[in-house]
């Protein structure tokens, strides 16, 4: 299964899980962004309903790749170039995780800046380059990362190397992730 097929399947399973549970898809909006996923305000706070939207144009990593002189793994590029979405709550082997996604173009700029900082930290620490995809719910500093050389998806604490392998490929990881319905689907960041 390709990364695009695995991601499309996860998005479809995610929407179906929420529909079956009769729980609306909601997330926290960023007022500074005109994100294509936002569909309507919910209540008096920054909560909005949302729907995933296919990106019309793939996210361009060229400037960041050139600045870092570090090509990004093709699975990572495909993952962030397919859908605009709120972060997805999933289970992996009974562990609650949040898979980060982009609300829109402004959020993409923020993610690219954060990835640059992550890569520079890894270089400074002389560790293998990883790229972050999400967070474990059990600890704010436990990241879901993709090894930029091998494509292995694993867990690592901020500032540390991957210590646990979750899947040999991102497609395998996405395929084996189970959508997790939460009453208030608040994004992590």
Beta strands, then each sheet from edge to edge (+ up, - down):
strand 1: 26-28
strand 2: 38-41
strand 3: 47-50
strand 4: 53-54
strand 5: 83-84
strand 6: 88-92
strand 7: 95-99
strand 8: 130-136
strand 9: 142-147
strand 10: 153-157
strand 11: 164-167
strand 12: 178-179
sheet 1: 1+ 3- 2+
sheet 2: 4+ 5-
sheet 3: 11+ 10- 9+ 8- 7+ 6- 12+
end
